[in-house]
Amino acid sequence: FRYTRNLVDNGNGKFNLMILCWGEGHGSSIHDHTDSHCFMKILQGNLKETLFEWPEKKGNGEMTKKSERVLRENQCAYINDSIGLHRVENISHTESAVSLHLYSPPFDSCNTFDQRTGHKHKVKMTFYSQFGERTVC
Amino acid sequence: WFPALEVLDVSGTGLAELGAELLALPRLHTLLAKNNRLGGPGSLPKGLGQAPLGRSLRVLNLSGNRFAEVPPALLGLRGLQSLSLGGNRLHGIPPDIQELRSLEFLYLGGNFITSIPPELANLPSLSYLVLCDNKIQSIPPQLAQLHSLRSLSLHNNLLTYLPREILNLVHLEELSLRGNPLVVRFVRDLTYNPPSLQELAGRTIKTRNVPYAPSDLPENLVRYLSLASNCPNPKCGGVYFDSCVRQIKFVDFCGKYRIPLMHYLCSPECSSPCSSASQSSTSQSESDSEDEASVAARRMQKVLLG
């Protein structure tokens, strides 16, 4: 019922290559990338990427939006923690979307952020499937 | 034509109406008609509910069209399991939506819906409800009766609080609330209207268990007494009828998000059962007396607020 992360290749421990499937209206939380490089390519449909500034250390207010854009089919995007944080969402109510993600080095946890307060919370990331097999948790 | 046809996709073909020819297809279970020009009168064929198609249809996708109201013709589809009207021009949801007894998946995101009819809660199998990107200002507490609901999408609406009853949705695993003007500070409704004498008498009868029989009272008072609501404060055995205090209390979810819930209490002196949980996560708590909120919080693993 929410977007799925499907691991395709783990490059001998050097990277994670995965396919994300987004249903209509599905979106991610605002998150960081645990000091890794992150490439994203749209394989089908469109995804909106909203960039946010890191919240102030003592911050307790609404997070600052830096920019937003809609990525079309075949477009690529890159992000890392020095660039900022982002939220990715499929804003279409009629089409699903599919994206290819490359993370290097691989990571299995990150921080999600509450847009209203900037508070962060560490979460473990899970896979819906790995190498074509459904991951049961 | 094609009596064995099971799936038909006429999306993106510019259709302004779906013809009566479809009614005779007895095996068609999936009809996709996204991104067309449907929405005017006669978009759907008459007699849909009674036709062979009406009995076979399980999945209907009408997203990306021009419907300003849920077409009455489709309310007769008693076998329909999945309905999408995302990205149309709906301003409301008809109470007769409850006729779709088999509905499990309902997508209404991206419309102009301002309120939700309580009758939506009468859908016995609804498990996935999407109401994101609308203009909804409040959620009727009756939605808590959707016991089979697993995923509720409410992001990008005009909600300032949620009804406390939302904690009763036992199987709810996902709830998206971002992009709503949820109140962040404790709010108390200052206009508390003192109870009427009738209400005070009713409260006393109920809380003191004063016995009465229908022959003792006028019928309207017997009915009135049956409408007593229990004060949710577990330390208060009180009841209330019409006079209650609206109070917003915050519930911590997994120590992360504070969601404002609306309570109705019998008096300003009553305190809410859902006290604000401590800042730290209590997922490893061994205590026997679980705050009702933390039980719900552990169930709702994917509250998408931030």
Interface residues (C-beta under 8 A of the other chain):
Chain A: F1 R2 E24 G25 G27 S29 I30 I91 S92 H93 T94 T112 F113 D114 Q115 R116 T117 H119 H121
Chain B: K34 N35 S63 G64 S84 G86 G87 Y107 G109 G110 Y128 V130 C132 D133 R150 S151 S153 H155 E173 E174 S176 R178 L182 V184 K256 Y257 K302 L304 L305 G306
